[in-house]
Amino acid sequence: MDPIVRSSAAVALGNMGEAATQYIPDILNFLKDEKVDPIVRSRAAEALGMSDKGQLMNRP
């Protein structure tokens, strides 16, 4: 998939805030996968930072 589309999707998830918490495992997978485009990983990190902090603390 196009990195621009993937990074845009990550930004959209971040903009969803608390509603995106169900996607946190997917976001974490992007961050762990070194094969994923660095821009996508960066946007995934931003989305993670914009999601509900309370939910993050309950993740392994």
N, C-alpha and C positions, 0 to 999 in steps of 0.2 A: 504494500500500500504506500502511496505517496507520503513522504515525511511531512509535507505541508498540511495535508489532510489530517494526519495523525496528531500533529502538534496543535492544530486548530481544535481538534476534538478534546485534547487535554486541557486547553484553555477553557473550552465550554464547560467541561466537568468542574474546573475550578470555580467558574462563575456560578455554578449551581449551589455552591456552599454545602450546607448540611444534607441536601438532597443527593449529593454525590457520594455520600459515605458508603453506599453499597458497592461502589466501584473502587474503593481503596485497595483491595487485593490486586485488581488489574493495574492500577497505577503503580503499586509497589513492584509488580512484575516488570513493567517498563523500566523502572529504575535499576533493577537488578540485571537486566539483559544488556550486556555490553554490545550486542549486535544491533540494538535499536539506535537509530540516528541520534547523535548528541543533542540536536535541537529538540527532538521529541522527548528525550529524557529530561531535558531542562524544563520544558513545559509541563511534563508530568510532575516534576518536583514542585513547581509553582502551584499546580492544581492541588497537590497534597497539602501544601502550606495554607491554601485557601479553604480547605475542607474543615469540617467540625473537629476542633482539637480534642474534645472529650472522647470522641469515637476513636481517634488515633491511639490514645493511651490504652485502649482495650485490645489492640491488635498485637499478635505475636511478633 
